Amino acid sequence: MAPIEEDELPRRRQVLEKPRFDGWDVSQLQDYIAELKAEIARAEVAIGARNDHRSAAEAFFRKP
């Protein structure tokens, strides 16, 4: 059996740093929110893909 490569191991979730908003103007805050929403959308796409795979596997192994 081939050894498991480090890239193949599950990665731990990184904890997001919570920036201090002192000194940020409204535009910077809006940009930050847009970045967070884009990351949320990316995570939701990943969740959808995993749910699709699970549904396909369950359908395949479902007893007639």
N, CA, C and O atoms as a printed pandas DataFrame, in Angstrom:
     atom_number atom_name residue_name chain_id  residue_number  x_coord  y_coord  z_coord
0              1         N          MET        A               1    0.844   -1.163    0.000
1              2        CA          MET        A               1    0.000    0.000    0.000
2              3         C          MET        A               1    0.899    1.238    0.000
3              4         O          MET        A               1    1.884    1.286    0.738
4              5         N          ALA        A               2    0.569    2.234   -0.818
5              6        CA          ALA        A               2    1.378    3.443   -0.928
6              7         C          ALA        A               2    1.164    4.320    0.303
7              8         O          ALA        A               2    0.062    4.374    0.849
8              9         N          PRO        A               3    2.217    5.003    0.735
9             10        CA          PRO        A               3    2.058    5.891    1.887
10            11         C          PRO        A               3    1.142    7.070    1.539
11            12         O          PRO        A               3    1.074    7.501    0.388
12            13         N          ILE        A               4    0.454    7.572    2.537
13            14        CA          ILE        A               4   -0.459    8.698    2.336
14            15         C          ILE        A               4    0.361    9.978    2.249
15            16         O          ILE        A               4    1.188   10.263    3.115
16            17         N          GLU        A               5    0.120   10.734    1.200
17            18        CA          GLU        A               5    0.799   12.011    1.028
18            19         C          GLU        A               5    0.191   13.039    1.982
19            20         O          GLU        A               5   -0.985   12.955    2.336
20            21         N          GLU        A               6    0.999   13.996    2.385
21            22        CA          GLU        A               6    0.523   15.012    3.315
22            23         C          GLU        A               6   -0.626   15.818    2.724
23            24         O          GLU        A               6   -1.530   16.224    3.455
24            25         N          ASP        A               7   -0.611   16.061    1.398
25            26        CA          ASP        A               7   -1.679   16.819    0.751
26            27         C          ASP        A               7   -3.005   16.073    0.780
27            28         O          ASP        A               7   -4.059   16.694    0.638
28            29         N          GLU        A               8   -2.979   14.761    0.961
29            30        CA          GLU        A               8   -4.199   13.961    0.953
30            31         C          GLU        A               8   -4.872   13.908    2.318
31            32         O          GLU        A               8   -6.027   13.496    2.421
32            33         N          LEU        A               9   -4.173   14.316    3.353
33            34        CA          LEU        A               9   -4.739   14.280    4.696
34            35         C          LEU        A               9   -5.763   15.395    4.868
35            36         O          LEU        A               9   -5.601   16.475    4.300
36            37         N          PRO        A              10   -6.814   15.146    5.644
37            38        CA          PRO        A              10   -7.783   16.218    5.899
38            39         C          PRO        A              10   -7.110   17.370    6.631
39            40         O          PRO        A              10   -6.273   17.166    7.512
40            41         N          ARG        A              11   -7.483   18.549    6.258
41            42        CA          ARG        A              11   -6.898   19.735    6.889
42            43         C          ARG        A              11   -7.812   20.236    7.995
43            44         O          ARG        A              11   -9.037   20.161    7.908
44            45         N          ARG        A              12   -7.182   20.741    9.021
45            46        CA          ARG        A              12   -7.956   21.353   10.100
46            47         C          ARG        A              12   -8.474   22.695    9.627
47            48         O          ARG        A              12   -7.806   23.407    8.878
48            49         N          ARG        A              13   -9.647   23.022   10.064
49            50        CA          ARG        A              13  -10.239   24.313    9.704
50            51         C          ARG        A              13   -9.434   25.431   10.358
51            52         O          ARG        A              13   -9.112   25.377   11.545
52            53         N          GLN        A              14   -9.122   26.427    9.569
53            54        CA          GLN        A              14   -8.394   27.562   10.117
54            55         C          GLN        A              14   -9.380   28.486   10.830
55            56         O          GLN        A              14  -10.496   28.708   10.360
56            57         N          VAL        A              15   -8.957   29.005   11.945
57            58        CA          VAL        A              15   -9.787   29.948   12.685
58            59         C          VAL        A              15   -9.557   31.329   12.090
59            60         O          VAL        A              15   -8.424   31.793   11.966
60            61         N          LEU        A              16  -10.659   31.970   11.726
61            62        CA          LEU        A              16  -10.543   33.307   11.153
62            63         C          LEU        A              16  -10.164   34.309   12.230
63            64         O          LEU        A              16  -10.693   34.293   13.341
64            65         N          GLU        A              17   -9.245   35.170   11.873
65            66        CA          GLU        A              17   -8.901   36.242   12.797
66            67         C          GLU        A              17  -10.009   37.285   12.756
67            68         O          GLU        A              17  -10.516   37.627   11.688
68            69         N          LYS        A              18  -10.367   37.771   13.895
69            70        CA          LYS        A              18  -11.402   38.787   13.975
70            71         C          LYS        A              18  -10.725   40.157   13.967
71            72         O          LYS        A              18  -10.120   40.563   14.959
72            73         N          PRO        A              19  -10.829   40.863   12.847
73            74        CA          PRO        A              19  -10.146   42.155   12.773
74            75         C          PRO        A              19  -10.813   43.182   13.684
75            76         O          PRO        A              19  -11.996   43.098   14.012
76            77         N          ARG        A              20  -10.011   44.128   14.064
77            78        CA          ARG        A              20  -10.547   45.268   14.822
78            79         C          ARG        A              20  -11.037   46.285   13.805
79            80         O          ARG        A              20  -10.318   46.636   12.870
80            81         N          PHE        A              21  -12.241   46.749   13.988
81            82        CA          PHE        A              21  -12.832   47.661   13.024
82            83         C          PHE        A              21  -12.534   49.126   13.325
83            84         O          PHE        A              21  -12.968   50.013   12.590
84            85         N          ASP        A              22  -11.801   49.381   14.394
85            86        CA          ASP        A              22  -11.429   50.754   14.718
86            87         C          ASP        A              22  -10.648   51.342   13.553
87            88         O          ASP        A              22   -9.666   50.749   13.107
88            89         N          GLY        A              23  -11.057   52.467   13.069
89            90        CA          GLY        A              23  -10.344   53.132   11.996
90            91         C          GLY        A              23  -10.779   52.725   10.602
91            92         O          GLY        A              23  -10.308   53.303    9.622
92            93         N          TRP        A              24  -11.664   51.745   10.484
93            94        CA          TRP        A              24  -12.146   51.334    9.163
94            95         C          TRP        A              24  -13.262   52.292    8.746
95            96         O          TRP        A              24  -14.121   52.653    9.552
96            97         N          ASP        A              25  -13.236   52.696    7.479
97            98        CA          ASP        A              25  -14.345   53.515    7.004
98            99         C          ASP        A              25  -15.445   52.609    6.455
99           100         O          ASP        A              25  -15.275   51.393    6.370
100          101         N          VAL        A              26  -16.558   53.204    6.088
101          102        CA          VAL        A              26  -17.721   52.432    5.638
102          103         C          VAL        A              26  -17.367   51.595    4.415
103          104         O          VAL        A              26  -17.792   50.444    4.317
104          105         N          SER        A              27  -16.612   52.138    3.500
105          106        CA          SER        A              27  -16.233   51.411    2.288
106          107         C          SER        A              27  -15.413   50.164    2.622
107          108         O          SER        A              27  -15.632   49.102    2.038
108          109         N          GLN        A              28  -14.492   50.288    3.538
109          110        CA          GLN        A              28  -13.675   49.135    3.948
110          111         C          GLN        A              28  -14.540   48.069    4.615
111          112         O          GLN        A              28  -14.340   46.876    4.388
112          113         N          LEU        A              29  -15.487   48.488    5.425
113          114        CA          LEU        A              29  -16.389   47.537    6.067
114          115         C          LEU        A              29  -17.259   46.822    5.035
115          116         O          LEU        A              29  -17.490   45.618    5.146
116          117         N          GLN        A              30  -17.741   47.557    4.034
117          118        CA          GLN        A              30  -18.554   46.947    2.989
118          119         C          GLN        A              30  -17.731   45.948    2.173
119          120         O          GLN        A              30  -18.231   44.883    1.811
120          121         N          ASP        A              31  -16.486   46.284    1.885
121          122        CA          ASP        A              31  -15.609   45.362    1.158
122          123         C          ASP        A              31  -15.372   44.089    1.971
123          124         O          ASP        A              31  -15.372   42.987    1.421
124          125         N          TYR        A              32  -15.173   44.244    3.269
125          126        CA          TYR        A              32  -14.952   43.103    4.151
126          127         C          TYR        A              32  -16.182   42.197    4.156
127          128         O          TYR        A              32  -16.061   40.975    4.079
128          129         N          ILE        A              33  -17.359   42.801    4.246
129          130        CA          ILE        A              33  -18.604   42.025    4.233
130          131         C          ILE        A              33  -18.744   41.285    2.907
131          132         O          ILE        A              33  -19.150   40.123    2.891
132          133         N          ALA        A              34  -18.415   41.939    1.801
133          134        CA          ALA        A              34  -18.505   41.294    0.482
134          135         C          ALA        A              34  -17.572   40.085    0.415
135          136         O          ALA        A              34  -17.949   39.049   -0.132
136          137         N          GLU        A              35  -16.370   40.204    0.960
137          138        CA          GLU        A              35  -15.429   39.079    0.983
138          139         C          GLU        A              35  -15.983   37.921    1.811
139          140         O          GLU        A              35  -15.881   36.762    1.408
140          141         N          LEU        A              36  -16.566   38.232    2.958
141          142        CA          LEU        A              36  -17.140   37.188    3.806
142          143         C          LEU        A              36  -18.314   36.499    3.114
143          144         O          LEU        A              36  -18.441   35.276    3.183
144          145         N          LYS        A              37  -19.173   37.273    2.450
145          146        CA          LYS        A              37  -20.310   36.684    1.739
146          147         C          LYS        A              37  -19.834   35.772    0.613
147          148         O          LYS        A              37  -20.433   34.726    0.365
148          149         N          ALA        A              38  -18.753   36.167   -0.074
149          150        CA          ALA        A              38  -18.212   35.325   -1.143
150          151         C          ALA        A              38  -17.677   34.015   -0.571
151          152         O          ALA        A              38  -17.840   32.958   -1.181
152          153         N          GLU        A              39  -17.048   34.079    0.582
153          154        CA          GLU        A              39  -16.522   32.863    1.210
154          155         C          GLU        A              39  -17.658   31.963    1.687
155          156         O          GLU        A              39  -17.572   30.739    1.586
156          157         N          ILE        A              40  -18.719   32.572    2.204
157          158        CA          ILE        A              40  -19.898   31.806    2.617
158          159         C          ILE        A              40  -20.509   31.103    1.414
159          160         O          ILE        A              40  -20.874   29.930    1.500
160          161         N          ALA        A              41  -20.624   31.808    0.293
161          162        CA          ALA        A              41  -21.178   31.205   -0.923
162          163         C          ALA        A              41  -20.319   30.034   -1.385
163          164         O          ALA        A              41  -20.849   29.012   -1.820
164          165         N          ARG        A              42  -19.014   30.174   -1.297
165          166        CA          ARG        A              42  -18.101   29.092   -1.685
166          167         C          ARG        A              42  -18.303   27.872   -0.794
167          168         O          ARG        A              42  -18.298   26.741   -1.279
168          169         N          ALA        A              43  -18.479   28.094    0.499
169          170        CA          ALA        A              43  -18.716   26.997    1.436
170          171         C          ALA        A              43  -20.061   26.332    1.158
171          172         O          ALA        A              43  -20.179   25.111    1.255
172          173         N          GLU        A              44  -21.080   27.127    0.811
173          174        CA          GLU        A              44  -22.388   26.558    0.510
174          175         C          GLU        A              44  -22.349   25.695   -0.744
175          176         O          GLU        A              44  -23.041   24.680   -0.816
176          177         N          VAL        A              45  -21.552   26.083   -1.729
177          178        CA          VAL        A              45  -21.386   25.266   -2.933
178          179         C          VAL        A              45  -20.739   23.927   -2.564
179          180         O          VAL        A              45  -21.154   22.880   -3.061
180          181         N          ALA        A              46  -19.725   23.959   -1.695
181          182        CA          ALA        A              46  -19.063   22.736   -1.261
182          183         C          ALA        A              46  -20.040   21.835   -0.506
183          184         O          ALA        A              46  -20.019   20.617   -0.681
184          185         N          ILE        A              47  -20.877   22.414    0.315
185          186        CA          ILE        A              47  -21.889   21.637    1.046
186          187         C          ILE        A              47  -22.851   20.990    0.065
187          188         O          ILE        A              47  -23.190   19.816    0.209
188          189         N          GLY        A              48  -23.293   21.748   -0.931
189          190        CA          GLY        A              48  -24.210   21.207   -1.928
190          191         C          GLY        A              48  -23.599   20.037   -2.682
191          192         O          GLY        A              48  -24.272   19.037   -2.933
192          193         N          ALA        A              49  -22.331   20.157   -3.043
193          194        CA          ALA        A              49  -21.651   19.066   -3.758
194          195         C          ALA        A              49  -21.576   17.816   -2.889
195          196         O          ALA        A              49  -21.796   16.706   -3.374
196          197         N          ARG        A              50  -21.268   17.991   -1.619
197          198        CA          ARG        A              50  -21.186   16.835   -0.725
198          199         C          ARG        A              50  -22.556   16.195   -0.528
199          200         O          ARG        A              50  -22.672   14.970   -0.483
200          201         N          ASN        A              51  -23.586   17.014   -0.411
201          202        CA          ASN        A              51  -24.933   16.474   -0.275
202          203         C          ASN        A              51  -25.345   15.718   -1.539
203          204         O          ASN        A              51  -25.997   14.678   -1.451
204          205         N          ASP        A              52  -24.971   16.233   -2.717
205          206        CA          ASP        A              52  -25.272   15.543   -3.975
206          207         C          ASP        A              52  -24.578   14.187   -4.021
207          208         O          ASP        A              52  -25.174   13.194   -4.438
208          209         N          HIS        A              53  -23.319   14.145   -3.591
209          210        CA          HIS        A              53  -22.584   12.877   -3.585
210          211         C          HIS        A              53  -23.227   11.887   -2.621
211          212         O          HIS        A              53  -23.364   10.704   -2.933
212          213         N          ARG        A              54  -23.615   12.370   -1.465
213          214        CA          ARG        A              54  -24.261   11.493   -0.486
214          215         C          ARG        A              54  -25.575   10.937   -1.036
215          216         O          ARG        A              54  -25.862    9.748   -0.894
216          217         N          SER        A              55  -26.363   11.798   -1.659
217          218        CA          SER        A              55  -27.631   11.344   -2.230
218          219         C          SER        A              55  -27.409   10.295   -3.308
219          220         O          SER        A              55  -28.141    9.307   -3.374
220          221         N          ALA        A              56  -26.410   10.501   -4.148
221          222        CA          ALA        A              56  -26.105    9.538   -5.202
222          223         C          ALA        A              56  -25.675    8.212   -4.609
223          224         O          ALA        A              56  -26.090    7.156   -5.085
224          225         N          ALA        A              57  -24.846    8.255   -3.572
225          226        CA          ALA        A              57  -24.381    7.020   -2.929
226          227         C          ALA        A              57  -25.549    6.300   -2.259
227          228         O          ALA        A              57  -25.664    5.079   -2.360
228          229         N          GLU        A              58  -26.412    7.048   -1.578
229          230        CA          GLU        A              58  -27.564    6.424   -0.927
230          231         C          GLU        A              58  -28.485    5.794   -1.954
231          232         O          GLU        A              58  -29.012    4.706   -1.717
232          233         N          ALA        A              59  -28.695    6.454   -3.098
233          234        CA          ALA        A              59  -29.540    5.893   -4.149
234          235         C          ALA        A              59  -28.922    4.626   -4.725
235          236         O          ALA        A              59  -29.632    3.667   -5.030
236          237         N          PHE        A              60  -27.613    4.620   -4.874
237          238        CA          PHE        A              60  -26.932    3.470   -5.426
238          239         C          PHE        A              60  -27.034    2.252   -4.516
239          240         O          PHE        A              60  -27.223    1.131   -4.987
240          241         N          PHE        A              61  -26.907    2.478   -3.213
241          242        CA          PHE        A              61  -26.895    1.364   -2.262
242          243         C          PHE        A              61  -28.273    1.071   -1.648
243          244         O          PHE        A              61  -28.399    0.186   -0.802
244          245         N          ARG        A              62  -29.289    1.802   -2.068
245          246        CA          ARG        A              62  -30.626    1.585   -1.530
246          247         C          ARG        A              62  -31.123    0.203   -1.922
247          248         O          ARG        A              62  -30.955   -0.236   -3.059
248          249         N          LYS        A              63  -31.726   -0.459   -0.979
249          250        CA          LYS        A              63  -32.277   -1.791   -1.245
250          251         C          LYS        A              63  -33.551   -1.640   -2.051
251          252         O          LYS        A              63  -34.362   -0.755   -1.777
252          253         N          PRO        A              64  -33.734   -2.499   -3.045
253          254        CA          PRO        A              64  -34.964   -2.416   -3.873
254          255         C          PRO        A              64  -36.202   -2.805   -3.127
255          256         O          PRO        A              64  -37.296   -2.782   -3.691
